[in-house]
Amino acid sequence: MQTFKKSTRPFNSQDTYPCPVCRTGEIAAMPMMEALACNFCQHIFTASEERQSLKMADRQPPVTWHWNGKKWIGAHLEGVEFGWPYFAAAIGLIFLPTTLLGLSAYYFPPVPGSRLSWLPAAWTGLAFLSHLGIVLWLVGEFYQFPAATYLRAWGRRIRRR
């Protein structure tokens, strides 16, 4: 298999390039198809040589990357615009319940020295971590970040050393 070069070169769908998803495997043309596939994460891509772009075909909405001559840049979702309302909703989901729990623990503190005096602080911290986890999980699901593939590649890199 042909390895990719670090020099600046225009995108050609018949060459081999680093995978923009897993960043471990290489994408190359699939035999008898007008598509490219990664040899590590098994994602399928369609290429546009005129635009110097690559589109993930096995995802909806598809993610698009552009070739700058050395590496893939951008991971844009077609037809999806994120703005301040999504960011505000995520911040609200994380901090509103945490703030309500923290304020209630502050205004109605437990009896000092009681067996469960640690519970309000732990409950507030757990609320923050769980709501942060929910937001991170939703972002990961939307972008379909391949966490298992990333961890498998990371493990391979460690074993090579």
HUDAHU-V407913 format. One record per pair of residues at least 12 apart in sequence whose ideal C-beta (glycine too) atoms are under 10 Angstrom apart, sorted by sequence separation. I is the first residue (numbers start at 0). J is the second residue. D is the distance in whole Angstrom. If there is no record, write none. Layout:
i j d
I J D
I J D
This chain:
i j d
1 13 9
3 15 5
4 16 10
5 17 10
14 26 9
15 27 5
24 36 9
25 37 7
26 38 8
33 45 7
34 46 8
43 55 8
44 56 6
45 57 10
52 64 7
53 65 8
62 74 5
63 75 5
107 119 8
108 120 10
1 14 7
2 15 7
3 16 5
14 27 8
15 28 9
24 37 4
25 38 6
26 39 9
32 45 10
33 46 8
42 55 6
43 56 5
44 57 8
50 63 9
51 64 10
52 65 5
53 66 7
62 75 7
63 76 8
1 15 5
3 17 6
12 26 10
13 27 9
14 28 8
23 37 9
24 38 5
25 39 8
26 40 9
29 43 8
42 56 8
43 57 5
44 58 10
51 65 6
52 66 7
61 75 9
62 76 6
63 77 6
104 118 9
105 119 9
0 15 6
2 17 10
12 27 9
13 28 6
23 38 9
24 39 3
29 44 9
42 57 6
43 58 9
50 65 7
51 66 5
60 75 10
61 76 8
62 77 8
104 119 3
12 28 6
21 37 6
23 39 5
24 40 6
26 42 8
41 57 9
42 58 8
45 61 8
47 63 9
50 66 9
51 67 8
60 76 5
61 77 6
103 119 8
104 120 7
11 28 10
18 35 9
20 37 7
21 38 10
22 39 9
23 40 8
24 41 9
26 43 9
44 61 9
51 68 8
59 76 10
60 77 5
61 78 9
62 79 10
104 121 10
18 36 9
19 37 9
21 39 5
22 40 9
24 42 9
26 44 6
28 46 9
35 53 7
37 55 10
44 62 9
45 63 10
47 65 10
48 66 9
53 71 7
58 76 9
59 77 10
60 78 6
101 119 8
104 122 7
105 123 9
16 35 8
18 37 4
20 39 9
21 40 4
35 54 10
44 63 10
47 66 10
52 71 9
55 74 9
60 79 6
100 119 7
101 120 9
103 122 10
104 123 6
15 35 9
17 37 9
18 38 8
20 40 6
21 41 9
26 46 9
36 56 9
42 62 10
44 64 9
46 66 9
100 120 10
103 123 9
12 33 8
14 35 10
16 37 10
18 39 6
20 41 10
21 42 8
35 56 9
36 57 9
52 73 9
54 75 10
55 76 10
101 122 9
102 123 9
3 25 6
12 34 9
13 35 10
18 40 6
20 42 5
34 56 6
100 122 6
101 123 5
2 25 7
3 26 9
12 35 7
15 38 9
18 41 10
19 42 9
34 57 10
52 75 10
54 77 8
100 123 5
101 124 9
1 25 9
3 27 10
18 42 7
20 44 9
99 123 9
100 124 9
0 25 7
19 44 8
97 122 10
98 123 9
100 125 9
101 126 9
1 27 8
18 44 9
97 123 6
100 126 5
101 127 9
0 27 7
26 53 8
96 123 9
97 124 8
99 126 9
100 127 9
16 44 10
97 125 9
98 126 9
97 126 5
98 127 9
16 46 9
96 126 5
97 127 4
95 126 10
96 127 8
97 128 9
12 44 9
94 126 10
97 129 10
12 45 9
13 46 10
20 53 10
93 126 9
94 127 8
96 129 9
97 130 7
12 46 4
19 53 7
93 127 7
96 130 6
97 131 9
11 46 9
12 47 9
13 48 10
18 53 10
20 55 7
93 128 10
95 130 9
10 46 7
12 48 6
19 55 8
93 129 10
94 130 8
10 47 8
11 48 7
16 53 8
93 130 5
94 131 9
0 38 8
10 48 6
20 58 9
92 130 6
93 131 5
9 48 8
10 49 10
91 130 10
92 131 9
93 132 10
10 50 9
11 51 10
93 133 8
10 51 5
12 53 9
89 130 9
92 133 7
93 134 6
9 51 7
10 52 8
20 62 8
89 131 9
92 134 6
93 135 10
10 53 8
19 62 8
19 63 10
20 64 9
89 133 9
90 134 9
19 64 5
26 71 9
89 134 5
92 137 9
19 65 10
88 134 9
89 135 9
19 66 9
16 64 10
22 70 10
89 137 8
22 71 9
89 138 8
16 66 7
19 70 8
20 71 9
17 69 10
19 71 4
85 137 10
17 70 7
18 71 9
19 72 9
85 138 10
16 70 9
17 71 7
19 73 9
20 74 9
10 65 9
11 66 10
16 71 8
19 74 7
10 66 4
85 141 10
9 66 8
10 67 9
8 66 9
10 68 8
9 68 7
7 67 8
8 68 6
81 141 9
7 68 4
8 69 8
10 71 9
6 68 8
7 69 6
79 141 9
6 69 8
5 69 6
4 69 9
5 70 9
76 141 8
3 69 10
76 142 8
3 70 10
74 142 7
74 144 10
62 142 8
60 141 10
62 143 8
58 142 9
59 143 10
58 143 6
57 143 10
55 143 9
42 143 10
42 145 8
41 145 10
40 145 6
39 145 10
42 148 9
40 147 10
41 148 9
40 148 5
39 148 7
40 149 9
37 148 9
40 151 9
39 151 9
40 152 8
39 152 7
39 155 9
20 143 9
20 144 9
21 145 6
24 148 9
20 145 6
23 148 8
22 148 10
23 149 8
21 148 5
22 149 8
20 148 8
21 149 7
23 151 8
24 152 8
20 149 9
23 152 4
18 148 10
21 151 9
22 152 7
23 153 9
21 152 6
23 155 7
23 156 8
18 152 10
